[in-house]
Amino acid sequence: MRCKSSIVILMSILMLAVTPVFGESAGSMFGSLTTASSVGMGHGSFQGVVGVADLTSFYGGFRYGFSDYTQGRIKIGIADDDGIDASLIFGADFMYQFWKVNPQAKQQGQSSQPFDMGIQGFIEYGDFDFFSVLEVGGAIVGSYPFLMKNGSKLSPYGRLNIRMESINVDLGPFGSADDTNLEFGLNGGVHYQFTSSIGGFAEFQLDGNDGIFLGLDFLTM
């Protein structure tokens, strides 16, 4: 009887530990950090990003333009939180830009799309102390470039994503527990193009990993 009672107590403790993980969305570990404008065919850029959110993250990414309207990006970094050791995180996304605005044409009364817009697919994975997170989804990204008098460019942007979020919790000798849910997320921010090759990002994220992300983008190709 004592053995059975001990097992029941232990299982109850494990369930209490798992419930907070399953009870809320994990959210994106990478943020968005992109406008709806493709980098252009044959061009590439490196990103350095810090996320100050429920989960603190640092990562680097490389973006490459496969055509004038398509681009892909890979991301790798580390993330940690109170009580969780820093762990590697991986991500990738692909975007197709189907609208492209021409601010000069609009000012002259000529035909132009109302703003830049693209559709995105993405995947993220992080393996932490006692659980792992896999996110697979799609998003719609919109932005508008404002040309400044000094020749720089300011682009407010937003992203709405929908994703399948799968969390696997390691229960040690009792195996593991899985939970998969459909989740939504929202990102909004600005990109400022300081020079022809250097740009900066500042954005907020609301999706379970709520907070701000700051980054720099360096055009290298």
Secondary structure, DSSP 8 states (H G I E B T S, - for coil): -HHHHHHHHHHHHHHHHHHHHHTS----SS-----SS---TT-EEEEEEEEEESSEEEEEEEEEESSSSEEEEEEEEEEEETTEEEEEEEEEEEEEEEE---HHHHHTT----SSEEEEEEEEEEEE-SSEEEEEEEEEEEEE--EE-TTS-EEEEEEEEEEEEEEEEEE-GGG-EEEEEEEEEEEEEEEEEE-SSSEEEEEEEEESSS-EEEEEEEEE--
